[in-house]
Amino acid sequence: MEAYTSFARVYDTFMDNVPYGEWCGYVAGLLEKYGISDGLVLDLGCGTGSLTELLAQKGYDMIGVDCSEDMLEIAQEKRIASGHDILYLLQDMREFELYGTVRGVVSICDSMNYIMSAEELLEVFRLVNNYLDPGGIFLFDMNTVYKYRELLGDATIAENREDCSFIWENTWYEEEQANEYDLTIFERAESGLFRKYTETHFQRAYEIGEVKRLLQEAGMEFVAVYDAFTEEAPRKDSERVYFIAREKGKKAICQTIS
């Protein structure tokens, strides 16, 4: 799971084309649709905290969990600048722990695709179910098999900026339903010279039916799956989909984090 070390320093630079405001509006809209308009929300795989900050701005009490210390350092800098009371925790989503339950859990930017086996994804879902309030909502996105196979495939993506650049080389493994991408990053140092860093990331593609089954096996109620940024059913060529599941099974009132 270790990733986003060297890349963390330039992550926000290369993600500046992502319309986080629109993404936040979509996520918050779905949370409200399913009854979560305020209260405590966990951002699982929060990265540098871009969505976490925007949800806090909308009035949610936010917790962010990520396994990359480098990404969380940047998230902490944003928290200090904004003044939002966000709790960040350095934890692996496969074994995260909270002090109580939350009203909602969100996870975007294909964080769940980093879980490389169905057994580990099931454990993540069980943990989410455990830390949700009775009837709480779990909302997350995933890249689709179509996107990995047909669009990323064996493609090479490169981008050059004034102070940094990257080369992103993809390899798709059909049998494993896994995508490997090798990142080569060049970052300008204070001396004016460029330093080279390399990272390798792995993501796994899951069929919608398998995700639905795992959610139900984890004890959750599967609610819906949408083509990203719509409330329509996924298409054969959907690149990203959003899942909504609901906590099921808690009989007692759980103590939430204050």
N, C-alpha and C positions, 0 to 999 in steps of 0.2 A: 504493500500500500504506500510505501514511501515515494513521494513525488512532490513536485512543486517546491524544490529547494532553490536552485539557481534561477529557475523560471519565475519564482515568486517576485523577484525584484522588477521584472519587466511585464508581469502578467497584466496589470491594469493598463499599461501602455498599449498592448496588443488587443485588449478587450474594449478599447474606447469606442468601438463601433457597435457594441452591444447596447441596445436600448433598454437599459436597466429600469428606467422609469416606467416604460410600457410593460415590461415583464412584471414589475412590482404591482402595477395596476391590475394585471390579469390574475396574479396570485391572490392579491387582496380581495379581488372580486369573487373568486371562487371560495375563499375562506368565508366571506360574508354570506355567499349563497348557501353554504352549508352550516351557517350559524355561528361563525367565529368572527366577530367584528371588533373584539378587543381581548385583553388578557394576555397570558403568558404563551409565547410561541417559540419553539426551538427551530433554528436554522441548522440543519444537519449537513455538514460539508460546506460550511459557510465561506471558505476561502478568505479573501481579503475584506469580506464584510460589506460588499456593495449593496446586496439585497437586504442584508440585516439592517443596515443603516436606514434604508428607505422604508422598511416595515416599521422600524422604530419611529420614524418621522410620521407615519400614519397612526401612531398611538399604541402599537403593540408593545408589550414588555418582552424584550428579545434576549434569547440565549443563543450563542453561536458555538458550534462544535466543529473542530477540524483537526486532522492528524498532522498538518504541516505547521511547524513552529514558525517558519519563515512567513507563511501567509498570514498567520495570526498576529505577527508583529505589525504588519501593515494594517490589519483590521483594528488593532489597538490604537494606532496612530490616528485612524479615522474617528474612532470613538472619542479620543481626547479632543480632536478638532471640533467635533459636533456637539460634545457634551451629553450625548445620549447615554443613559444608564444601561449599558449592554454587558452581560456577563459572557466572556469568552473562555472556553475550556479546550485544552489541548488533549484530545481523545480520538481514538479510532472508533468509527461508527459501528464497527462489529462488536464492540464491547463497551460502549459509552455508558456512563452512569450520571444520573441527576439526583438532586436532593428531594425531589417530589415529582408530581405530575404536572403536565402542561396542557393547555387547551388545544394546541395544534402543533404539528410538526411539518415543516416544509423542507424540501431538498431539490435544488434546481441545478442547472448547468451540468447535467448528466453525471452527477456525483454517484448515483446508484450504479452506473455502468462500470465503476471501478471495482465493484464487488465481483470477483472472478468465478464464483461457483454458486450454484443454486442453494447449497447447504448454508453458505455464509450469508447469502441474501435473506434466506429464511430466518436466520438468527437476528439480522438487523430488523426485520419486520417484527419479530417477537419482542425485541427490546423497545421498539417504537410503541407497540401495543401496550407494553407494560407501563410506559411512562406517560401515556395519554390519560387525560381525565375520562371518566365514563362518557362515552359518546363523542370523544374528541376526534379531530380530523387529521389525517395524514395525507399530504399533497406532495407529489414528487414527479419529476420528469425523467425520461429516458430517451437516449438516441435509439433509433430502430435498426433492425437487421438491414432493412433497405438502405439506410444511410451509410452504414459501414460497408456493405457489399457493393452497392452501386455507385456511391458518390465519393467515399474516401478510398475504398479499395486499396490499390497500390499507388495512390496519388502522392505527389510531392507538392507541398505548399510552402511558399517562402514570402517573407515580407521584410522590407527594409525601411528603417526609420533613421533619423539623424544620429541618434545616440545608441541605437540597438537594432538588431535584426535577428531573424530566426529562419531556420529551415526545418520543416516538419515533414518527415518521411513516414508514410503509412504502409503497413503490411497487414492484410486481412487473411486470417486462418479460418477457412470454411468449416473444417471438421470441429474445431474448438469454439466456433462462433465468437472469435476474439479478434480484436484489433490491437496491433502493436504500433506505437508511433515513437520514432526516435527524434528528439529535439536537439538541434544544435543552435546555441544562442551566442551572439556576439554583443558584448556590452562595452560601451566606451568608458574607460577609467578616467580618473582625474588627470592623469598624465596625458590624456588624449589618445592613448593607444587602446585597442580593443582587446578584451579578454574573451576567451572562448570557453563555453560551458556545454556539457551534454547531459541529457536526461532521457530515460526510456520510460514510457507510460504504457499501461495495458488497460484495455476496457473490454467488457464482455457484452454481447448483444443477447437480449432475451425476447422471446416471442410473447405477445400480449397474454395469450392463454396461460403460459407458464407463470408469469407474474401474478395473474389473478389467482391461480391455484396456490401459490406460495403465500399470498396475503391471507387467503382463507385458512390455509394450514397453520398460519401463525396466530389464528384466532380472531382475525379482523373481518369486518364486513366489507366486501368489495362494493363500491358505490358506482364508479363511472371511470371511463377512460376517454380522453378527448384528443383529437388532433391539436397540436400545440397552438395556443393563443386563440382557440375557438372553443365552442361548446358542441362541436360536431364529432361524429364518430371518426376514428382513424381511417385513412385511406391506404391503399396498397403502397402509395409512394409518400406516405407521411415520413418526415425525417425525424421528428421528435413528438412524443406523446406525453400527456399528463395523466397520471393516475390519482384517483381519490378513493381513500378507504376510511372506514370509521372504526374506532375502538369498540370492541364488543366483549362482554363477559364480566366486567367489574360490577360487583353487587353493592360494595360499600362505597361511601363517599371518601375519596382520596384526599389527603392533605397536599395542597399545592404549594409551590415555592412562593414565599411572600417577598 
